[in-house]
Amino acid sequence: MGPWSYVFVISSAAILISIFVQRKLNELPDLATNLDEEYDYIIVGGGTAGCVLASRLSEQEDVTVLLLEAGQDDRDHPTIPIPFKVLESTHTDIDWDYQTVPQKHALKAFKDQKAWWYRGKILGGSSNINDMVYTRGLKQDYDSWARAGATGWAYKDVLPYFMKSENNENADFVKSGYHKMGGPLRVGRSKTHSLTNYLVRAGKEMGFKVININGAESDGIVEIQSTIHKGKRQSSSRAFLYPALWRSNLHVKTNSHVSKIILKDKKAVGVTFMHNSTSKDIKARKEVILSAGTIGSAQLLLLSGIGPEKHLKSLKIPVEADLPVGENLQDSLLFDYPVGIKRTLSITQERIESPWEQVKYMVFGKGMLASPNGVETATFTSSALNKDKTWPDIQLQFRGILGGVTYGQILGFSNETLSDISHRERYRDGMSCFSNILRPHSRGTLRLSTADPAQSPVIDPKYLEKEIDVDIILSGVKLCKQLLLTPSMQQLEAAYAELPSSACPDYKFDSDDYWRCVIRARAQPAARPVGTCRMGGVSDPLAVTDPQLRVKGIKSLRVVDASVLPSLPSGTTHIPTIMVAEKAADLIRESQT
């Protein structure tokens, strides 16, 4: 049998396996068509948090749960399960496709100085369009929340909920006491390109120790774990919701955009939603729970008369509660330091599309298509500006693909910037060393543009308003430069992959001021917004929700998603959002006993 015969046999087997997997998904019950008039709990938003919460609350057989999702069912989507296809979801019908207002201090290399914020508009939410990186944040993040008034959210309080959700395949991690097996969410190591080995060695040569960033240590180089199992994305819908769809006390309704919370005497009693251009009301016996995300939950509160009084009155929205909804908006930034190499080690589009990579993925669930967007290694450390060296403020995130013009178009770069980026294509192989500020000091706002729920809100993150944010990112750029000087990277003939930026002609190339200019031009949103419905204590002037996630001054209304996080955790927000939902389920059950 010749080599192409083997390829034919293996490809045929792959197709059969794919058909079998899809058939298993098709065996899941249909989503709800006819709804009851009333439910115990109405959850608004079937995203990262909403799927977890619906699953956990419906474990109690004597309560009824309705999950309303504005987007479509995700079970038949062709590319979502394939990890490396993540960028194909941006600017599509499963992406809310929010955009910031022009930024005064940042995004100078973007069209109109605006940036796209991709957020999942589909069952599973942003857990279906993210990079699948498994990071929880650091102990100090949560302890700082508790000190600021978020009682019950210290690290010792939230660690059990991180562990409850995961099914970690690393036996050594499980033995450490920081991880568990048996939870719904599969967590493992995805190693799909050979560049990873060189990056780990280079990190060691820089003096970093290999650590588990989700364990006891916080400063070092990390071999990233991800929410991928057998080559498939493990979204919140797949991990938590699918197994619960058989329950008769759980109804899930997609393509249902909630436009207003129904309030009576300062109490949430139901919601109004649109389905097939028809407006419908539905009642809640116990609680309405918002899990529509940092943008969606804040927008819905404002539309319902809960928010800053002056802003609501300007739009002629009757005020139900004067609260700082939409304040405290935070998002992290990534600065791409492109690196070209002269060895065949990284992910390229040509290799991704090769028959061998296609077969490897379809048959074995391995290969480059199983990569968490190329992100398999990272370094967490402190900048010179960080006062607490046990609490890293910078991450170097290594992406094993050298993003070119197509990637820049997705981000929204200007034509001049795209021309600059095109110089990267001199290299066939390469990577991005992303300097990622973990806890930016700048704070933004979210406001309504109109009282029409179909219109996107006004998103102003005020990126880089604080100069210290630029300097922290610059410290990461300097670490990227040091990385290139290590023996391991020199072995690959690693070099900066661009010419001087056209955005900063007045500065000497490679000077600190040059990099500050390029950072203000090109630093890109990390798409991890939090904080618009901040939880906090009674004396917290920015708090919208209390430590039980109840909206202040309104009965029977909670917010359960990333919007309640007081500040950005040091890493991604995906896993902390799942933790919030796990803990919220217990808080809700305890309040009903």
Phi, psi and omega in degrees: 000126181283170183299323180288334175293320177298316179300319179297315181297313182294319179296320178297319178297321180298318180297318179297318178297316180299318178297320180296315180297316180295324178296321178298319177295321180292340178284346176296149182295156176294154175284168187296139173250311177258128182257154172287165178283338187210144176227157174295311181235131171249121178255122181262108180111110180262049182261212185305311181278318186299321179294320178296313184295318179299319179297313184289316181293326181282355172298333178276109191293339184268012175239154177248141185229132173244126176250118180253125181237130182290331182269193185270170171295140183264357191288336181256008183287130189287330187250341183307315183294340184274110189307314187284353180276011189304320184291343178288349180273343183288145179059036176237185182287354177257014180237126177298335174057045176293158177221142178284166168284164177305137184261127184291324189250001186209180175060030184290344177261006179262154177301123178061016182056035175244156177229147175281141171245105179279128177222139187290123175250072186190157175304129187100341174057218184289347173291349177264353181226018180261185183274358174067015181288133182261093171229139185264342195097174186254159181308316184295331177303309186284323177296326178292325176298314182297318179297330182277358176120357178275072183300133180092005182241019173292166184302319180296334180279326186265338182305317179301330181281327171300316183289326181300323188278339193262153170235088190270129185275355181271107185298323180293321177296318180298319179295337184291342182092000180255356184220163180219166170249164172100350178280175183288333189266114179286131181228130180202182182264128175249110178241105190238353177220148188288343179300332180306316181300318180293322181293320178296316179296320179297320177299318177297320180294337175276355178102005180273147176264144175286124184229167167263106185295343178263015181243223188279337186252156186229350182241112181163187178263142191236131168269103192300135165265157182217165179269067179228135178223124181052039176081004183247138174301133176256080179286169176298326179292313181294317186282319188254317190277316184308313181295341182267353186294342179284346185287132182287342181269005178240122174246136178238126181236118179265175182052039184232099186266112180286129184252343183196146170269130178276119182245141176219117181053049178062032178225136176281122183240358179168190179220159171250131179222158179255131175219122182053045177066014179244133179272134181225146174253145176217143188261153176240125179286320186253300185209151164256131184235121180270121175228042185268004176095172184301326178274307188295318181293317178296318179299318182291322175299314180298316179298335182266007176089019179244109183165192179299125187304314183298317181295316181296318180295327179296337178255009179060036175262122179303134185273121176262326179204129180272096183228155183280048177296133179091349172281172172066020178294130180225143170212149179274164178234149176239134173246124186272112173259102188281138183233126174263144177229162183244037174227149182277084187228335189265178176277133173228159180298322180299317181288321178304321185274359182291148179304322182295317178295322179297315180293316180304319181287311186293326183270315189251353184067030183231180179094186187296329178293341178270006182281141174285067180059030177083356184269103183233353182216147177205161174234132175249129181200184183249141172282168177295340182276350185279122182281333180249099185287352175273358184233082185308142179244002181223142174235134166262117180252121185260120180250119188281040175210139180267100183295133182247213186298319180300317178297318179296326177294320178299320181290330181101026178295153176289165180298323179296320179291321177299324177295319176299315183295332183300338178295338178298333186287002169294335181260135175281324182242153178173194184200171172245130169259102183272123170272114188242112174287125187279322183226080181298150179272338181289144179231141181240196182219158171235130180226159172284143172272335183197167177278003179277117182295345180279349181266142179292148178283173178269113185252115179232091182286349181053047180306135173059025175297326177266124183300330181300330178296321178296316183293326177292317177297320178300322178298325177291323177300319179296326176292322176300319179295321177296322180304319182295340182270355180289153179305321182296319180282328175295328177300332180267002184056043182292139180208155174301132194263009182231166169272170177306142185289137177290345180284344187226058185289343186271002183242146177293127182305135176076003173282163179300319180293326175299312183292325176299319178296314182293325177298315179294335180277317195243347180306133189246150179301139175275352180060049177230051186292143178216172160096355186285344175233048189313136172267148180184180181280180184300324185271001182281112184291344180260359185284132174257326181239154177272178182296348173267007177070018176277137178291128185296130176083358180233125180280152172061027179226123177234163171237128182226090176185191184293343181294338182276348182297125182297327179208166181294129169288157185280083182151210177278168179258353183304304185287319173302326178293320175297318178301316179303317180293320178299313181291321180299322180302318178291318179300319181293314180298318181296326181288342183264357181264000000 
